[in-house]
Amino acid sequence: MNYERELLKGNTDSLLLCLINYQPMYGYQIIKELEKRSKGYFQFKEGTLYPALHRLEKAGLAQGKWQRLPGGQERRYYYITLKGQKTLSERLSIWQDFAAAVTLIMQPATN
Amino acid sequence: MAIKLKYADSLKNYLRLDATIEADVVRELNTHLEDKRRELIESGLSEKEATETATRLLGSPQIVAKQMYEVYSQGSWRQAIFAALPHLLVAALFAMRCWQNTFWLIGMIAAIAGSVIYGWCHGKPNWLFPWLGYCLIPVIAVGILLIYLPGNWAWFAATAYIPLGLLVIFSVTRQTIKKDWVFASLMLLPIPIVLGWMVALELEDKLIWHEQLHEFAPLIALSFAILALTVATFMRIRQRWAKVGALLVLEILILVILGLGGKSTIGFGGWLLLVLLSLVLLLGPALLERQMREADRKRLKSHNKSTRWLLPIKWSKRN
């Protein structure tokens, strides 16, 4: 359980960047999208998502903007910045190499 | 609705961020609560149950506020250096022994006054408070000098100047506490050190004073250099407890240096008094803040009560 939590903690920023790279989203929408795309595997503690989003914003990787929806409600949408896109592509490449190497060791080819 | 307001209130209590960021965070979490509440009502929960569940799922406001604080509390290196600059200037003043250089002194006074006026007019940024502390030091220094002057000056200092000076310091401290008490502690940090060195220099005898100043100059410079390091560390650390810890530990270290240097004149009792004064100045703002918040809460409660009484009168007048 702790291992899983540590893995999620280490990759939260990348997951969030990946989602807002797909399309700008607001906090509640991000939680739902993470849950949907991971088929229920990622269930974020709701309160901890917002500090993570603000951390991305402070680091210049994302930008939050208030927008009014047609129904009159206001939402704070997060947009990925150029710096965020660059960071995301770097992290994706590292992650792919890492995952491939781990797979080679943990699930060696049987043939 | 009352639960939602209570959540926003306790979040505000713990946040201690700039007003604009604070308002943004509370607004964003309120929209989240509203979305979650709507979803829960649609799934069959009553309004009350939905509000309670939504706030519970969002987590403790204290933890959310702590994590938000850690996002915004770290100043950049530029801010840390600028905040430490007044202490570095004083350290350089003593290291280069240029306390009699008029050009240097006027430059320092201009830098302090300029930075304080600029910072005060631009939303009181975090780097302002060490500079602001140096505006309070002349108030204290003049009080001490008056005590050492012959004739009726000591009497004037005790009855008029010192109470007035303390009132000014208290009023500035209260204003600073409204932002966050840790900044008041940061502002008051050099007071025990300046006080300690002034006593150690034996101001009553001009000849001894000059000799002592030359003898202690490297130690005075070192103590202000450590003060600069303390401020820079404070600005760069994210966690609140670590910020307060850095202020306490490094202030005591400076007082140890002061005690070793000026031991003969200050004495152990005097040194203990300085340590006690440091603790009061560093932790006193926290207690004062608690009292101020309690008073505000009571005032708000009584205001709400009085407006509740007025409400039926207003309605009857309207009807």
HADDOCK unambig.tbl for C-alpha pairs under 7 A between the chains (distance, minus, plus):
assign (segid A and resid 28 and name CA) (segid B and resid 32 and name CA) 5.85 0.50 0.50
assign (segid A and resid 46 and name CA) (segid B and resid 57 and name CA) 6.44 0.50 0.50
assign (segid A and resid 46 and name CA) (segid B and resid 58 and name CA) 4.92 0.50 0.50
assign (segid A and resid 47 and name CA) (segid B and resid 58 and name CA) 4.56 0.50 0.50
assign (segid A and resid 47 and name CA) (segid B and resid 59 and name CA) 5.45 0.50 0.50
assign (segid A and resid 47 and name CA) (segid B and resid 64 and name CA) 5.78 0.50 0.50
assign (segid A and resid 48 and name CA) (segid B and resid 64 and name CA) 6.40 0.50 0.50
assign (segid A and resid 51 and name CA) (segid B and resid 67 and name CA) 5.85 0.50 0.50
assign (segid A and resid 51 and name CA) (segid B and resid 68 and name CA) 5.05 0.50 0.50
assign (segid A and resid 51 and name CA) (segid B and resid 71 and name CA) 6.77 0.50 0.50
assign (segid A and resid 54 and name CA) (segid B and resid 71 and name CA) 6.95 0.50 0.50
assign (segid A and resid 55 and name CA) (segid B and resid 71 and name CA) 5.56 0.50 0.50
assign (segid A and resid 75 and name CA) (segid B and resid 31 and name CA) 6.83 0.50 0.50
assign (segid A and resid 76 and name CA) (segid B and resid 28 and name CA) 6.57 0.50 0.50
